[in-house]
Amino acid sequence: MGRAALKLHSASSQIAYWEAGQLWIVNFLTRRTFATDPVTFELLRYFCLPRTIASAIPAFKTYSPESVTAAILQLIDAQLLLEHGSPEWRRDQFLASSWKPWLPEGGFHFVTKDTPFIPESWPIEEKMKVLPATPAPRQFKTARGARVVRLPAARAERDSFFETVHARRTHRQFAKGKMSLEDIATLLQTTWGVQGYFETNVFGKLPFKTSPSGGARHPGEVYLMALRVAGLAPGMYHYQAKDHRLARLPTKVSPRRASAYCADQLYFAGASALFIMTAVFARTMWKYGRGRAYRVVLLETGHFCQTFCLTATRLGLAPFSTAALKDTLIEKDLGIDGISESVLYVAGVGLAVRPYEPALAGSVGQVAPQPR
Ligand SMILES: Cc1cc2nc3c(=O)[nH]c(=O)nc-3n(C[C@H](O)[C@H](O)[C@H](O)COP(=O)(O)O)c2cc1C
């Protein structure tokens, strides 16, 4: 079939915005951004129904057939026009239908995936150049003109809860050896396990966990990348929260792969295990049909991570967390589509090195400037 007869469809995953007098269009699924002009929108609107190039030429008769064809071909190259029925079109449609209640706001989730990170190998001077030339903002706020009330000193509690809360640190160095499967089980059950159920009038039986969840929808899932665990074969596992079991996935694992997942942060290759947090968005979306609920899903991973870090600390282990992730690589390895279920956050744990040495934090996770 010639190009003129191809059925084309505008990508649904598009957002346009103005910046410094220039109109930009971004496809948040492909994460490609293009300078454009208002005329382009006429073409994109025309192809909101599946149509052919041949039919577009008479519809835009104020322009020459050559210029209409050239503009359409450019839009095809840019994946702003998709071939009706192609895999790219199907993925675009899948996003549009499964995220419908949270679009366009939810485009933020997709456009911020797979952000490039500065390689660890860059010299520190090069890394520093990425920072703004202006000084860092003040670390603390003082409300001007407000009356100040002195507080009593916090009680010097000596029970294990307060000791644990105060002892939590991000670890980036790990001792050699294997952690126990019992500790893995404790981390999983305490952080992600179902602690019980409660009956509701409208929504039936709902689970509760140690972390709160908006509407008790519990969109979170967790996958265990076991690297150095005594009594558990290295591998990728899905945690079945309902019955506290691990289901082994066919994915191959290695310390190098663990580091790759965390945007090539080499120190995390020394970890015993990664805990890869994802969300099944529909669980929350089903009840909360406004884009704001996307925030709820993100907030919940923060709850999990803190519980995880505190539990690991209490167990004498060395926890860490990172949001610098290679999303698509992880999602492929987990066998999830990255649309209905997507990776959000990774926590990990290793054997502690004593005494704890804080490493220079955040030198790697800086985001490189975005090329357009
Ligand atoms: C959302 C989030 C993302 C983070 N990402 C990274 C990361 O990519 N690499 C890293 O080494 N630490 C990361 N950290 C850890 C912080 O650097 C660390 O919390 C901070 O330096 C304070 O140290 P502390 O956790 O020991 O109190 C992250 C922390 C949070 C909350």
The ligand as an SDF file (V2000), in Angstrom:
LIG
                    3D

 31 33  0  0  0  0  0  0  0  0999 V2000
   13.0170   10.5120   46.7170 C   0  0  0  0  0  0  0  0  0  0  0  0
   14.4740   10.3310   47.0720 C   0  0  0  0  0  0  0  0  0  0  0  0
   15.3920   10.0310   46.0940 C   0  0  0  0  0  0  0  0  0  0  0  0
   16.7240    9.8030   46.4050 C   0  0  0  0  0  0  0  0  0  0  0  0
   17.5790    9.4390   45.4000 N   0  0  0  0  0  0  0  0  0  0  0  0
   18.8650    9.1470   45.7180 C   0  0  0  0  0  0  0  0  0  0  0  0
   19.7740    8.7110   44.7130 C   0  0  0  0  0  0  0  0  0  0  0  0
   19.4360    8.6240   43.5370 O   0  0  0  0  0  0  0  0  0  0  0  0
   21.0230    8.3770   45.0860 N   0  0  0  0  0  0  0  0  0  0  0  0
   21.4500    8.4630   46.3710 C   0  0  0  0  0  0  0  0  0  0  0  0
   22.6050    8.1290   46.6450 O   0  0  0  0  0  0  0  0  0  0  0  0
   20.6230    8.8920   47.3520 N   0  0  0  0  0  0  0  0  0  0  0  0
   19.3440    9.2360   47.0660 C   0  0  0  0  0  0  0  0  0  0  0  0
   18.4810    9.6400   48.0390 N   0  0  0  0  0  0  0  0  0  0  0  0
   18.9730    9.7380   49.4210 C   0  0  0  0  0  0  0  0  0  0  0  0
   19.3430   11.1640   49.8050 C   0  0  0  0  0  0  0  0  0  0  0  0
   20.5140   11.5670   49.1270 O   0  0  0  0  0  0  0  0  0  0  0  0
   19.5350   11.2090   51.3200 C   0  0  0  0  0  0  0  0  0  0  0  0
   18.2940   10.9630   51.9270 O   0  0  0  0  0  0  0  0  0  0  0  0
   20.0750   12.5450   51.7910 C   0  0  0  0  0  0  0  0  0  0  0  0
   21.4040   12.7270   51.3690 O   0  0  0  0  0  0  0  0  0  0  0  0
   20.0020   12.6690   53.3150 C   0  0  0  0  0  0  0  0  0  0  0  0
   20.7470   11.6450   53.9370 O   0  0  0  0  0  0  0  0  0  0  0  0
   20.0770   10.6040   54.9480 P   0  0  0  0  0  0  0  0  0  0  0  0
   19.0440    9.8180   54.1780 O   0  0  0  0  0  0  0  0  0  0  0  0
   21.2210    9.7300   55.4220 O   0  0  0  0  0  0  0  0  0  0  0  0
   19.4410   11.3750   56.0570 O   0  0  0  0  0  0  0  0  0  0  0  0
   17.1610    9.9000   47.7490 C   0  0  0  0  0  0  0  0  0  0  0  0
   16.2420   10.2340   48.7350 C   0  0  0  0  0  0  0  0  0  0  0  0
   14.9130   10.4370   48.4120 C   0  0  0  0  0  0  0  0  0  0  0  0
   13.9370   10.7920   49.4950 C   0  0  0  0  0  0  0  0  0  0  0  0
  1  2  1  0
  2  3  1  0
  2 30  2  0
  3  4  2  0
  4  5  1  0
  4 28  1  0
  5  6  2  0
  6  7  1  0
  6 13  1  0
  7  8  2  0
  7  9  1  0
  9 10  1  0
 10 11  2  0
 10 12  1  0
 12 13  2  0
 13 14  1  0
 14 15  1  0
 14 28  1  0
 15 16  1  0
 16 17  1  0
 16 18  1  0
 18 19  1  0
 18 20  1  0
 20 21  1  0
 20 22  1  0
 22 23  1  0
 23 24  1  0
 24 25  2  0
 24 26  1  0
 24 27  1  0
 28 29  2  0
 29 30  1  0
 30 31  1  0
M  END
$$$$
